[in-house]
């Protein structure tokens, strides 16, 4: 696949996450044409000028959009909420690859059913995982150490000093609802506010987290078969803030099980994005984009179908790759 022929539509392309995705793509390929779209395209003009070989366009997902007006598109990246599944359905109808980042576990069924009724000619990636799959990719990397995993508890720590876009800020206040968890092998939909969990932070302080139905939970269950899995959202002081630096976004992972050596263990890991929430999500999307289009010397994914971050992005050398994006990997203990 010749990268100079590629054209990417980023919906929400000049927002907090979308602009970072665009910059990461441009960093490795100056020939790809970028279309930065949204409801106020004039707001993206300065970014388009900065990136070069880029333009802005009007797209309002509440109204739908006419793809023919945007020229030939090879990949749609939806860096904002798409409650009507407009971008995925347009991508499937036109045989275009697509990455979406905002869906929860109970919101992917329309596209899943559509895929059973209609051939999918290009990769459609559900990336409604935390940080567009970074959390799940790290868990998959860590899971390779285990023969059997009995429990996986994860949390995303939001620092109020972290500068995020308006959609994320609104989401922070509305995350607490019904949540999908796996408990003793059973799938449960539980009221989040009635199922809190205490999370021990890097500085040993405790915060209260509440479960959230990100796609991480069913994804991780599929490749680990762990009987107990949950992801919690919490607010508190990040590692970056505690060090007097820019607020980071921190992912906490606790895994319990049996190693291949036969030893029972509890593995505690923190993944800290030094540049905050939006940058980590952008990195997750970029790693998927790299694999779809074959950027940065990677092999392109040509087969159509539904994908998840962990089925399209290999975890080989994952930790070193994350370090390239100012993401720190901390192992607290192996008991």
Buried (B, 14 or more C-beta within 10 A) or exposed (E): EEBEEBBBBBBBBBBBBBBBBBBBBBEBBEEBBBBBBBEEBEEBBEBBEEBEBBBBBBBEBEEEBEBEEBEEBBBBBBBBBBEEBBBBBBBBEBEBBBBBBBBBBEBBEEBEEBBEEEEBBBBBBBBBBBBBBBBBBBBBBBBEBBEEBBBBBBBBBBBEEBEBBEBBBEBBEEBBBBBBBBBEEEEBEBEBEEBBBEBBBBEEEEBEBBBBBBBBBBBBBEBBEBBBBBBBBBBBBBBBBBEEEBBBBBBBBBBBBBBEEEEEBEBBBBBBBBBBBBBBBBBBBBBBBBBBBBBBEBEBBEEBBBBBBBBBBBBEEBBEBBEEBBBBBEEBEEE
